[in-house]
Amino acid sequence: MTTQFFGYPRPDGRVGIRNQVAILSVMDNTNPTAHRIADIVNGTVAVSTPYGRGQLGYDRDMTYKTLAGLVTHPNIAAVLILSLSMETADILLKLVEPCGKPVKALGLQEVGGTLDMTATGARIAADMVRTATELLRVPCSIADLVVGVECGGSDATSGLASNPAVGAFSDRLVDEGGTIVLSEPAEFMGGEHLLAARAVDEKDRQRIVEMVKRFEDVALSQGLDMQKTNPTPDNIAGGLTTLEEKSLGAIAKGGTRPVVDTLEYADQPTKKGLVVMNTPSAACESMSGLAAGGCQIIIFSTGRGNSIGATEVSPTIKVTGNPNTVQSMPENIDLDLSSIITDNESIDQAGKRVWDLVCKVANGKYTTAEVLGECQLSVSRWGLSV
Amino acid sequence: MNTLLKMSEEDNVAVCLADGKPGETLMLTAKDGGKLDPVRLMEEIPFAHKVALEDISLDDHIIKYGEIIGIATQKIKTGQWVHVHNIEGLRGRGDKK
């Protein structure tokens, strides 16, 4: 019998583990109003990017896709869209309406000034929250979970302890029918052949190799030594000497199962199992892509310590295998995996502890990032503004 | 008690699981739990850093997790600290032709 949890079924068939109302600002000009409404109305989360104007082509399309993905997300019950005018609000309305959730939109130029928009928007959001909070959690299968796996502030304990433990969790979730999204291909470099060999389809095998090559070419074509940037000074102080060593440790968090698909940034998985998403290596950008792709939870493995979580839309679970980090920043760590190093705990046993915590978070337990508000959204750019 | 952990059979480095002092002889365990020959540390090895399990020549591959993680930039002796001062990575090296 597969594991169950209590979640919120959404009209598009996905299942949420949280039940918030999203206040989406399509572009920079309405960001202050979106955040103001989110501050006034409990049970809401603001979704915004510091950009959104003067973007062209692929870059602009990716921003819209990412923003839409963040609010069609199964952890979101309803959406209020704000934009400078209804012309641009309509672009997002068209992307969001198909998910079947309640959606409304306001344009600043139609409503009046920012105080009018704040008042009108807050009334709409308040109604949405009162309705959303009538929804009940129902039994759902763990196979409905899509979990993103991320690392940051890595050191040598990441590859020894926290990432293998997350990998054991990843294997179990895949075996029970769920989905794991592994990201940051620049940090597969040195181990990408191992991941590529596990791809079920030839096209994904090639994509994995290409994703890594594209990053490597940035350094090669400019005559630069990538290893002067990655590993970072804190990685090095923590025992990681080369990018290859860091990558071999990083890949472990995806577990050992076959790779069934490769995705672009913010794509929603269409297959269950282990998938790879093309994201930048900066943690907040990477997690923003994972969240927009519909990951209900993100597991973030840190070595030396990294406090940040993804947007509130996707609760982030922070784990570490470094006993010093557990001592120095306990308020930012959800799960202490250091007994793998200090007490010879088996990876399997540690993986069970990761599993148990993921189930609790799916059922409603708050992560430290949720409790302290250590949440950051960074929608990646793919071109220059004009 | 401090030990060294060898991640794969083919590895020529192991990870120090606590701060290591020169002159200490540490137990070496394999990832699957098997006990291997102990290693005497020649230098201080910080927690989670690597120690050489055999003598390594200039340009030899450094193997961890059963894979190449870099090459030696100088001769390294068994029990010495292995890090940025004596090895370097090979990937993304646009500075090398």
Interface residues (C-beta under 8 A of the other chain):
Chain A: D155 A156 T157 G159 L160 M189 G190 G191 L194 F215 E216 A219 L220 S221 Q222 G223 L224 D225 M226 Q227 N230 I236 G238 G239 T241 T242 L243 E244 E245 L248 G249 G303 N322 N324 I341 T342
Chain B: L5 M7 V15 L17 P46 F47 A48 H49 K50 K64 Y65 E67 I68 I69 G70 V82 H83 V84 I87 E88 G89 L90 R91 G92 R93 G94 D95 K96
